[in-house]
Amino acid sequence: MAAAIKKVGVIGAGQMGNGIAHVAALGGFDVILNDVSADRLKSAMATINGNLSRQIAKKLISEDARKQALARITATEKLDGLSDCDLVIETAVEKEETKRKIFNELCAVLKPEAIVASNTSSISITRLAASTDRPERFIGIHFMNPVPVMELVELIRGIATDDATFETAKAFVTKLGKQIAVSEDFPAFIVNRILLPMINEAIYTLYEGVGNVEAIDMAMKLGAHHPMGPLELADFIGLDTCLSIMQVLHEGLADSKYRPCPLLVKYVEAGWLGRKTQRGFYDYRGDKPVPTR
Ligand SMILES: NC(=O)c1ccc[n+]([C@@H]2O[C@H](COP(=O)([O-])OP(=O)(O)OC[C@H]3O[C@@H](n4cnc5c(N)ncnc54)[C@H](O)[C@@H]3O)[C@@H](O)[C@H]2O)c1
């Protein structure tokens, strides 16, 4: 039997966290949005407001729906503000150590019957679940970026996830108007298992001088009908997230074909993480993005 979800906690107010808070609030759920950074919380609320307004301009929602959605979201820097949530979705940085630490602190304050989910792009749900006090009530709910626009959500059961948790997550995602693809718990699941090696290969293509940024992105847009070029997409996802996913694939599947491109490693080491830091394969500081190679 699916449990009734009324209040949803979201941990991490980055690009995914603000999107998940947005669609959950619009779907009628009360949302508690948490981040360690007060600045990130502030900018997440501004982004949500801006994206809701954009949906009004496109006549997708009414002004009333925007007001109600905003009123349903509470921002907090304190994890214990999430104690009475029915479902908590962790969407902080793609680092297993950080996620484990969050689950440790969260489970100490969260009501025992609540479900805990991770929006991880690649990390084992079974392993994350085992770091909590409730592996049977733990599940992967993997949203796509940008959350308000993308239709798909992957659901991933860990080995211990029980049927009620799966049904509850399914009902929650359906209420958000999203389609579900069920994935087994393998590194990077379905979408990123296919997408990230393609992006990594595009970075190798750049690294080896086969083409420059503009040529590679144009080739895949016009030659393969992709809506965004792979390097543009990497910048959009975040190069740190791309690298973490490739590392999980490389280590988890123990196959050299997943080796992260050294150029991707170098960009992340430089702090050039894509759109979120204004510089990645493109420079975003001007009116329009300028290729950097
Ligand atoms: N970027 C994508 O396209 C995408 C798509 C699907 C899933 N994901 C996954 O979603 C998660 C978040 O990615 P993102 O792109 O939103 O990253 P991001 O860098 O935009 O945001 C991460 C946020 O987590 C916060 N944070 C860090 N440690 C925290 C803690 N201990 N407690 C609370 N908040 C903390 C940071 O302050 C930041 O605001 C990752 O696991 C990523 O793999 C990303």
PDBQT file of the ligand as one rigid body, heavy atoms in Angstrom, charges set to zero:
ROOT
HETATM    1  N1  LIG A 301      22.892  18.677 -12.792  1.00  0.00    +0.000 N 
HETATM    2  C1  LIG A 301      22.131  17.752 -13.355  1.00  0.00    +0.000 C 
HETATM    3  O1  LIG A 301      21.865  17.802 -14.572  1.00  0.00    +0.000 OA
HETATM    4  C2  LIG A 301      21.566  16.643 -12.515  1.00  0.00    +0.000 A 
HETATM    5  C3  LIG A 301      20.527  15.847 -13.032  1.00  0.00    +0.000 A 
HETATM    6  C4  LIG A 301      19.978  14.825 -12.226  1.00  0.00    +0.000 A 
HETATM    7  C5  LIG A 301      20.499  14.603 -10.958  1.00  0.00    +0.000 A 
HETATM    8  N2  LIG A 301      21.531  15.375 -10.492  1.00  0.00    +0.000 N 
HETATM    9  C6  LIG A 301      22.028  15.104  -9.135  1.00  0.00    +0.000 C 
HETATM   10  O2  LIG A 301      21.439  16.035  -8.247  1.00  0.00    +0.000 OA
HETATM   11  C7  LIG A 301      22.347  16.343  -7.185  1.00  0.00    +0.000 C 
HETATM   12  C8  LIG A 301      22.557  17.851  -7.107  1.00  0.00    +0.000 C 
HETATM   13  O3  LIG A 301      23.052  18.321  -8.342  1.00  0.00    +0.000 OA
HETATM   14  P1  LIG A 301      22.945  19.871  -8.750  1.00  0.00    +0.000 P 
HETATM   15  O4  LIG A 301      23.240  19.932 -10.207  1.00  0.00    +0.000 OA
HETATM   16  O5  LIG A 301      21.677  20.455  -8.212  1.00  0.00    +0.000 OA
HETATM   17  O6  LIG A 301      24.199  20.467  -7.942  1.00  0.00    +0.000 OA
HETATM   18  P2  LIG A 301      24.466  21.984  -7.480  1.00  0.00    +0.000 P 
HETATM   19  O7  LIG A 301      25.944  22.113  -7.357  1.00  0.00    +0.000 OA
HETATM   20  O8  LIG A 301      23.719  22.952  -8.352  1.00  0.00    +0.000 OA
HETATM   21  O9  LIG A 301      23.784  22.057  -6.019  1.00  0.00    +0.000 OA
HETATM   22  C9  LIG A 301      24.193  21.301  -4.924  1.00  0.00    +0.000 C 
HETATM   23  C10 LIG A 301      23.669  22.005  -3.671  1.00  0.00    +0.000 C 
HETATM   24  O10 LIG A 301      23.893  21.135  -2.541  1.00  0.00    +0.000 OA
HETATM   25  C11 LIG A 301      24.209  21.978  -1.451  1.00  0.00    +0.000 C 
HETATM   26  N3  LIG A 301      24.847  21.186  -0.391  1.00  0.00    +0.000 N 
HETATM   27  C12 LIG A 301      26.113  20.714  -0.342  1.00  0.00    +0.000 A 
HETATM   28  N4  LIG A 301      26.306  20.016   0.816  1.00  0.00    +0.000 NA
HETATM   29  C13 LIG A 301      25.117  20.059   1.480  1.00  0.00    +0.000 A 
HETATM   30  C14 LIG A 301      24.675  19.549   2.727  1.00  0.00    +0.000 A 
HETATM   31  N5  LIG A 301      25.505  18.859   3.524  1.00  0.00    +0.000 N 
HETATM   32  N6  LIG A 301      23.401  19.788   3.119  1.00  0.00    +0.000 NA
HETATM   33  C15 LIG A 301      22.555  20.504   2.332  1.00  0.00    +0.000 A 
HETATM   34  N7  LIG A 301      22.920  21.016   1.133  1.00  0.00    +0.000 NA
HETATM   35  C16 LIG A 301      24.190  20.793   0.724  1.00  0.00    +0.000 A 
HETATM   36  C17 LIG A 301      25.102  23.072  -2.056  1.00  0.00    +0.000 C 
HETATM   37  O11 LIG A 301      25.181  24.212  -1.200  1.00  0.00    +0.000 OA
HETATM   38  C18 LIG A 301      24.378  23.336  -3.357  1.00  0.00    +0.000 C 
HETATM   39  O12 LIG A 301      23.404  24.357  -3.206  1.00  0.00    +0.000 OA
HETATM   40  C19 LIG A 301      23.617  15.529  -7.456  1.00  0.00    +0.000 C 
HETATM   41  O13 LIG A 301      23.548  14.325  -6.753  1.00  0.00    +0.000 OA
HETATM   42  C20 LIG A 301      23.536  15.310  -8.962  1.00  0.00    +0.000 C 
HETATM   43  O14 LIG A 301      24.251  14.170  -9.381  1.00  0.00    +0.000 OA
HETATM   44  C21 LIG A 301      22.056  16.392 -11.232  1.00  0.00    +0.000 A 
ENDROOT
TORSDOF 0
